[in-house]
Amino acid sequence: MVTLLIDEIPSPIGRVVLVARDGKPETGPAHGLCAVEFDDCADRLLKNLKARFAQYDVRLTKIPGGYHKQLEAYFDGDLAAIDSLPIDSGGTSFQQQVWQRLRTIPAGQTWQYGEMAKKLKRPDAPRAVGAANGRNPLSIVVPCHRLIGSTGKLTGYAGGLKRKRWLLEHEGALS
């Protein structure tokens, strides 16, 4: 059974829940983040954790490694502060490819789903990219909010379009 460390931080757009697997002495104090979610999306968080970890214990604590400090710095305006956060996303091979590629979109920029599909050398798969994007367990850290529709409209965000807009404005991608 896995032990998950759970931490929360305040943010301008609601409390954010951070989840990491408890580390072992040989691997350090904690693995990378395996979930980052808004606290009012707890149902989605629990569903994702159950799908990934059949059985787990939870320990409410500050996650070692300063993960919460890096997220706080991001919200305070240091947009690059989350770029080096280690992640432990799980997911299928394709989902991992999408999530890794999302982390290459610079703050202040947006890509369209079709553009992402082309960058993954799967030009016929913008819907699959959208589906993988929607399953992203690491909101903000894996910046799924930086993907927009083909018409430039803000589309789908598990935390709500109001938050997506805020994040993109915070990063300077929208005025």
C-alpha positions as CSV (number, residue, x, y, z in Angstrom):
1,M,0.0,0.0,0.0
2,V,1.2,3.5,-0.9
3,T,1.2,6.4,1.5
4,L,0.3,9.7,-0.1
5,L,1.4,13.0,1.4
6,I,-1.3,15.7,1.1
7,D,-0.6,19.4,1.5
8,E,-2.8,22.5,0.7
9,I,-1.9,26.0,-0.2
10,P,-4.0,29.1,-0.6
11,S,-4.1,30.8,-4.0
12,P,-5.9,33.7,-5.6
13,I,-8.2,31.2,-7.3
14,G,-8.9,28.9,-4.5
15,R,-7.1,26.4,-2.3
16,V,-4.8,24.0,-4.1
17,V,-4.2,20.5,-3.0
18,L,-0.8,18.9,-3.6
19,V,-0.2,15.1,-3.5
20,A,3.1,13.2,-3.5
21,R,4.0,9.6,-2.7
22,D,5.9,9.2,0.6
23,G,9.5,8.6,-0.1
24,K,11.8,5.9,1.1
25,P,15.2,6.5,2.7
26,E,17.0,5.4,-0.6
27,T,14.9,7.7,-2.8
28,G,14.7,10.8,-0.6
29,P,11.9,12.4,1.3
30,A,9.2,12.4,-1.4
31,H,8.7,11.4,-5.0
32,G,7.5,14.0,-7.5
33,L,4.0,15.4,-7.3
34,C,1.4,12.9,-8.5
35,A,-1.6,15.3,-8.2
36,V,-2.3,19.0,-8.0
37,E,-5.9,20.0,-7.9
38,F,-8.2,22.7,-6.6
39,D,-9.9,21.7,-3.3
40,D,-13.4,22.2,-4.8
41,C,-12.5,19.5,-7.4
42,A,-12.0,16.8,-4.7
43,D,-14.2,14.3,-6.4
44,R,-12.0,14.4,-9.5
45,L,-8.9,14.2,-7.3
46,L,-10.2,11.1,-5.5
47,K,-11.3,9.4,-8.7
48,N,-7.9,9.9,-10.2
49,L,-6.1,8.7,-7.1
50,K,-8.3,5.6,-6.9
51,A,-7.7,4.8,-10.5
52,R,-3.9,5.1,-10.1
53,F,-3.4,3.7,-6.6
54,A,-5.9,0.9,-5.8
55,Q,-5.1,1.2,-2.1
56,Y,-3.4,4.1,-0.4
57,D,-3.1,5.8,3.0
58,V,-3.1,9.5,3.4
59,R,-1.0,11.7,5.6
60,L,-1.7,15.4,5.9
61,T,1.6,17.2,6.1
62,K,3.9,19.7,4.4
63,I,5.4,17.7,1.5
64,P,9.2,17.7,1.9
65,G,11.1,19.3,-0.9
66,G,9.5,22.8,-0.9
67,Y,6.9,22.0,-3.5
68,H,4.4,24.3,-1.8
69,K,6.9,27.1,-1.8
70,Q,7.4,26.8,-5.6
71,L,3.7,26.9,-6.2
72,E,3.3,29.9,-3.9
73,A,6.2,31.6,-5.8
74,Y,4.3,31.0,-9.1
75,F,1.2,32.6,-7.7
76,D,3.3,35.5,-6.5
77,G,4.5,36.1,-10.0
78,D,7.6,33.9,-10.5
79,L,6.1,32.0,-13.4
80,A,9.2,29.8,-13.9
81,A,9.1,28.6,-10.2
82,I,7.0,25.5,-11.1
83,D,9.1,24.5,-14.2
84,S,11.5,22.4,-12.2
85,L,9.0,20.7,-9.9
86,P,9.4,16.9,-10.2
87,I,6.3,15.0,-11.3
88,D,5.1,11.5,-11.0
89,S,2.0,11.6,-13.2
90,G,1.3,8.0,-14.0
91,G,-1.0,7.7,-17.1
92,T,-0.6,5.9,-20.4
93,S,2.4,6.4,-22.7
94,F,0.4,8.8,-24.9
95,Q,-0.9,10.8,-21.9
96,Q,2.7,11.1,-20.6
97,Q,3.8,12.4,-24.0
98,V,1.1,15.0,-24.0
99,W,1.8,16.0,-20.4
100,Q,5.5,16.3,-20.9
101,R,5.0,18.4,-24.0
102,L,2.6,20.7,-22.1
103,R,5.5,21.5,-19.8
104,T,7.4,22.9,-22.8
105,I,4.8,25.6,-23.5
106,P,6.3,28.7,-22.1
107,A,4.3,30.8,-19.6
108,G,2.6,33.6,-21.6
109,Q,1.9,31.4,-24.6
110,T,-0.9,29.2,-25.7
111,W,-1.1,26.4,-28.2
112,Q,-4.1,25.0,-30.0
113,Y,-5.0,21.3,-29.6
114,G,-4.2,20.7,-33.3
115,E,-0.8,22.4,-32.9
116,M,0.0,20.1,-30.0
117,A,-1.0,17.0,-32.0
118,K,1.3,18.1,-34.8
119,K,4.2,18.6,-32.4
120,L,3.6,15.1,-31.1
121,K,3.7,13.9,-34.8
122,R,0.1,12.9,-34.5
123,P,-1.6,15.6,-36.7
124,D,-4.8,13.6,-36.9
125,A,-5.2,13.4,-33.1
126,P,-6.3,16.7,-31.7
127,R,-9.2,15.1,-29.9
128,A,-6.9,12.5,-28.3
129,V,-4.7,15.4,-27.2
130,G,-7.8,17.0,-25.7
131,A,-8.8,13.8,-23.9
132,A,-5.3,13.4,-22.5
133,N,-5.2,17.1,-21.5
134,G,-8.5,16.5,-19.7
135,R,-7.0,13.7,-17.7
136,N,-4.0,15.7,-16.5
137,P,-3.7,15.1,-12.8
138,L,-1.3,18.0,-12.2
139,S,-3.2,21.2,-12.7
140,I,-1.0,24.3,-13.1
141,V,2.3,22.3,-12.8
142,V,1.5,20.5,-16.1
143,P,0.0,23.6,-17.7
144,C,-3.1,22.2,-19.5
145,H,-4.6,25.6,-19.2
146,R,-2.2,26.7,-22.0
147,L,-4.1,24.7,-24.6
148,I,-7.0,26.5,-26.3
149,G,-9.5,25.7,-29.1
150,S,-8.7,26.1,-32.8
151,T,-10.7,29.4,-32.9
152,G,-8.6,30.8,-30.0
153,K,-11.5,30.3,-27.5
154,L,-10.9,29.0,-24.0
155,T,-12.2,25.5,-23.9
156,G,-12.5,22.9,-21.2
157,Y,-10.6,23.2,-17.9
158,A,-11.4,20.9,-15.0
159,G,-11.0,23.8,-12.6
160,G,-13.4,25.9,-14.6
161,L,-13.0,28.4,-17.3
162,K,-12.8,31.3,-14.9
163,R,-9.7,29.8,-13.4
164,K,-8.2,29.1,-16.8
165,R,-8.7,32.7,-17.8
166,W,-7.1,33.9,-14.5
167,L,-4.1,31.6,-15.0
168,L,-3.6,32.8,-18.6
169,E,-4.0,36.4,-17.6
170,H,-1.5,35.9,-14.7
171,E,1.0,34.5,-17.2
172,G,0.4,37.3,-19.6
173,A,-1.1,35.2,-22.4
174,L,-4.4,37.1,-22.2
175,S,-5.0,40.8,-21.5
